């Protein structure tokens, strides 16, 4: 009788352990599913590497990091870099105290006698993650067509710009906010935290929430400063009088 009771106790214990194991497995699966459900709409399975690209220009080197929160823009930029597309491109549009823009294939410089063709006939879906990423100085952003032609704010395939902007004093930032309120541009009014960011770093707040910011300058902000100070032809879409060439773009991480 004792042996039977002992056997039953062992059997009950085994069933209990098995049930607990199944419960734990179900909980883990549920947690995993919940974790997947928490992914934001623009997120893909995480690439844990913070990819970096080195732009070697005729005025110095600029090193940028690409955000994993903007995977479409990250992957598109890396594809172009690794294809050699940006090698020989120029900064074709430069506006002092605003930004420097490069990557326009119609302005590309190619080696004499060499025909280079690139697939640039597409747009990249907008990945505007505001206010996490905003237009403070030194941000890598995607250019695009205007809202009338492009209501979804999709980005151009190759054109990018790096912000410079202006320096704001607290009073100037207050004036900017008041001006945007008067003009009914509530979407362009930075939060108190972002206002402090613009006061600290400088930037271009009126572009916020309208263009995809997909990276930032890690090294070479002084080079960006040099580029945005060059003489330009205002009648030729602000093209520098002397071409500033991206001699080579390389993925370094």
N, C-alpha and C positions, 0 to 999 in steps of 0.2 A: 504493500500500500504506500509506504514511504517512497519507494522507487518510482511509483506512478506519479505521486505528487511532485517529486523532484523533477521528473521528466516534463510534467505539465508546466512547472515553473520556468524551466529552461526554454520550452516552446513559446510561452507567453513573452519571455524576455526577448527572444529572437524576433518575434512578430513586432514587439514594441520598437526594437532597434531598426527593423526594416521600415516600419511606418515612419519613424523619425527621419531616416535617411531619405525616404521619398518626399517627406514634407520639406526637408532642407533643399533637396534638388528642385522641387517645385518653387520654393521661395527664391532660390538663386536664379531660376529661369525667369521668374516674375520680376526680380530686381533688374536682370539684364534687359528684359523687355521694356521696363520702365525707363532704364537708362537710355535705350534707343529712342523712346518716345520723347525724351527731354532734348534731343538734338534739335537745334533751331533749323528753320527752313533752308538756310543757305549752307548748313554744315554737311560735310561728308565724313566718312570714317576718318579719324584723326591721322594726319601726317604729323608725327611728333618732331620732325626736323624743321628748324627755322631756316628756310632756304635763303641764301644770300647770293647776290650778283654784284660783280665788279664792273663798273663802266669806266674804261680808260679813255679819257678825252684829251683833246689838245690843250686844255687848260688845267689838267690834273685828274686825279681819280676820285670817283664817287662810289662808295660801297653802300648797297641798299639791302634791307631785309624784307622778305615778302610775308604777308600775313596768311596764316592757315585758315583764318575765318573767311577768307575770300578765295576759295579753292579754284574757281573758274579763271579768275584773273591771275592767280599764282601760276597755275599750270600753263595758261596761254603765254604768259611772259617768259616762263622757263623754256617753253617750246621754241619761241622766237629766238631767245638767247642762244640756245643749243643748236639751232639751225644756222646760226651765223647771220641772221637777218639784220641785227642792229650794227654789225661791223661796217662802218662807213656811213652810217646815218649821221645826220647833223641835228643840232638843236635849231629847228627852222623857225621857231617863234619865241621871242624873248621880250618880256615886258618888265621893266624895272619896278621893284616893290610889288610884284605880283607873282610871276612864275616863269619857269623855263620849260619849253615843250619840244619834244623830239619824237622821232619814229615814223614820220610821214613818208610812206614809200614813194610818193611822187617827188620827194626831194632827196631821195637816196643817192649817195655817191657810190658808184661801182668801179671796179678796176677797169682801166682802159681795155677795150676789146673783149671784155668778158661779159656775157649775158647771165644775169642772175634773176631767177623767177621765184617768187614766194607766194604762198597761198594767204592772201590778206583780204579776200572777199567775204567777210563775215563780221558779225558783231558778237560781243560777249555780254551775256545777261547781267544786268545791274546787280551788284552786291553791296548795297549801301548800308553800312552798319553804323548808323549814327544814333547816339552821340559817342559810342565807344571810339570810333575813328573820326577825327575831324580835321579841318584844314589848317592846323598849326604849321609853322615853318618846318620844311624838310620832309613833308609827306609825299609819297609816290602815289600818283593818282592816274586814272584813265580819262583821256579826253573823249568827247562824244559830240554827236550832232545835237542841235538845239531841241527844245521841248516840242515845238510845232511839228518837226519832222520825226521826232523820236520821243513820243510820250512815255515809253517804258524806261527811258533813261539808259538804254543799252549802250555799252562802251564801244568805242572804235577798236578795231582788232589790233592795231600796232601803236597808235599814238598814246604817249604818256606825258605827264607833266610833273614837275617837282615844285612844290609851293615855296614861296618866299614871303610875300605879303608885306605888311607894314607892322611897325611896333606901336602898340597901344598903351597909352597911359590910362589909369583908372577913369579919368574924366572923358577921354576919347572913347573908351569902350562904352561908357554910360551914354554918350552922345550917339554912338552907333546904334545901341539898343533902342533909344528913343526914336531915332530916325526910322528904323525898321518897323516899329510899332505904328508910327504915323502913316507909313506907306502900306500898312496891312500885311506885312511880310512876317507873320508870326512864326512860320516854318524856319526862318533864317535867324531867329533870335537864340543865341547860345545860352545855355543854363548858367547859373552863377559859377559853377565849377569850371565850365569851358571858358567863361569870360576871364577867369583867373589864368587859365592856360594861355589865352591869347595875349594877356598882359605880360606874362612871363616869357613866352617864346616868340610872339608875333605870328602873323598868319593871314588867312583870307577867309574870314567867317561867312561872307555872302555866298560862298560856294557850298557851304554845308548842306547836307541832305539832298544834294542834287547830282553829285558825281561820286563814283566809287573810289574810295581810298584803299589801296591794297598793299601798301608797304611804307617804309620810312628810311631816311638816310641814317646810316650808322657812322660812316666816316666820309669826310669830304664836303661838309656843309659850307666850308669856306670856298670850295670850288664852285658850288651852286651860287654863292654870293658873287664870285667873279663873273660867272656867266650872265647873271641877271643885270650886271652893270655895263655890259658891252654896248657899243653904239649900234643902233639898228635903223633900218629903213622903214619908217612909219607907213609909207605908201605901198610897201611890199609886204603887208601883213606882219610887220614887226620882225622881219628876218634880219639877223645880224649882218653887218656890212662885211665882216670877215667870218667865214664859216667856222663854227665850232664843231668839230667832228668827234663822234664816238668811234675811236680807232678800233676798239675791241670790247665786246661784252662777254663776260665769262661767268658761268655758274661756279661759285667757289665753295658752296656748301649745300 
